[in-house]
Structure formats: C-alpha cells, structure tokens
C-alpha cells in the first residue's frame, strides 16, 4: 500500500495480511509526520522544556 509523506513524497507500507470476509484492513490514518508529537511525548515523560529547547538547538530533535 502506498502512503503520502507530505512534502517528502510517497512510500510503501506492507498491508496487514489478514482478511475477514471482504473487509479490507487498509490504512485508517496517515502516519504522523517526522517529529509530530515529539514535544508532547517528551513533556509527558517529564523532560523539562529547557532541555527540549537545548536538544532542538543541538539538532538532536527535528520538528
């Protein structure tokens, strides 16, 4: 199955190898873009905002 990566173009993902009758277990949602949700995830594990900003400046995190 082919999916869109937005500005990055297209890529292929394997299909789920399960069928129930004629139901297609295709892609329900587009995968998140690179970095999407990263900041929220880091905050949820109690990484301080200052450390997140420092990691951004160092190029470790890309949003």
C-alpha positions as MATLAB code, in Angstrom:
seq = 'XXXXXXXXXXXXXXXXXXXXXXXXXXXXXXXXXXXXXXXXXXXXXXXXXXXXXXXXXXXXXXX';
ca = [
       0.000    0.000    0.000;
       1.344    3.438   -0.872;
       1.070    6.373    1.523;
       1.862   10.053    1.289;
       4.679   11.566    3.315;
       3.557   15.084    2.510;
       6.456   17.145    1.208;
       8.739   14.086    1.354;
       6.845   12.215   -1.371;
       5.407    8.702   -1.268;
       6.459    5.428    0.351;
       5.141    1.899    0.526;
       3.951    0.074    3.628;
       3.093   -3.614    3.872;
      -0.599   -4.441    4.085;
      -1.927   -6.259    7.111;
      -2.019   -9.912    6.000;
      -5.482  -10.554    7.472;
      -8.840  -10.588    5.752;
     -12.262  -11.078    7.283;
     -14.700  -11.766    4.509;
     -14.456   -8.860    2.111;
     -13.319   -6.353    4.759;
     -10.109   -4.543    3.827;
      -7.875   -3.698    6.781;
      -6.313   -0.834    4.864;
      -4.720    2.235    6.323;
      -7.148    4.062    8.622;
      -5.000    7.098    9.329;
      -1.919    8.615    7.763;
       1.165    8.018    9.899;
       2.432   11.059   11.805;
       4.969   13.315   10.138;
       8.535   13.176   11.356;
       8.684   14.946   14.700;
       4.926   15.296   15.025;
       4.018   14.754   18.670;
       7.651   14.528   19.800;
       7.485   17.543   22.069;
       4.262   16.340   23.703;
       5.781   12.899   24.214;
       8.909   14.323   25.843;
       6.815   16.520   28.113;
       4.676   13.522   29.094;
       7.807   11.775   30.403;
       8.760   14.915   32.336;
      11.625   16.191   30.171;
      11.960   19.886   31.090;
      11.132   22.450   28.379;
      14.643   23.902   28.715;
      16.199   20.532   27.887;
      13.876   20.083   24.899;
      14.916   23.517   23.591;
      18.592   22.632   24.057;
      18.129   19.381   22.134;
      16.450   21.353   19.326;
      19.381   23.817   19.188;
      21.876   20.934   19.059;
      19.975   19.364   16.155;
      19.122   16.233   18.136;
      15.405   16.901   17.774;
      13.866   17.912   14.465;
      10.352   19.350   14.419;
];
